[in-house]
Amino acid sequence: KAEKKSLQCIETAKNSKPKMHLSCFDTVVQNALKRLFYIYRRKGDYSKALLILSNNKQNFKPVEYQSLQSINQFDLGNYEKAI
């Protein structure tokens, strides 16, 4: 249910982008993407979590992107890549 709501939130934000302030749009989309990332992690679907990051790299600050990517690599057992 949370996955469906997060995807719906992203679509609604994209449709309302012209009406929204840019920083508000970025925050809404970024939060929904993070939520999806953590949903997929909890499900153990690490490839989908990584896909969310890869396809939406522009929505994250570089440090935040690297942090989330490291978390995913750690979950996969790639400890050297995580560090």
DAFENDA-V366516 format. One line per field, one symbol per residue. ss: DSSP state (@ for helix, = for strand, . for the rest). phi: phi as a letter, one per 30 degrees, with the letter a starting at -180 (. if undefined). burial: b if it has 24 or more other ideal C-beta (glycine too) atoms within 12 Angstrom, else e. A space follows every 50 residues. Layout:
ss=???
phi=???
burial=???
This chain:
ss=.@@@@@@@@@@@@@@.@@@..@@@@@@@@@@@@@@@@@@@@@@..@@@@@ @@@@@.@@@..@@@@@@@@@@@@@@...@@@@.
phi=.ddddddddddddddceddcdeddeeddddddddddeddddddicddddd dedddbeddcdeddddddddedddddidddddd
burial=eebeebeebbeebeeeeeeeeeeeeeebbbebbbbbbbbbbeeeebeebb ebbeebeebbeeeebeebbebbeebeeeeeeee
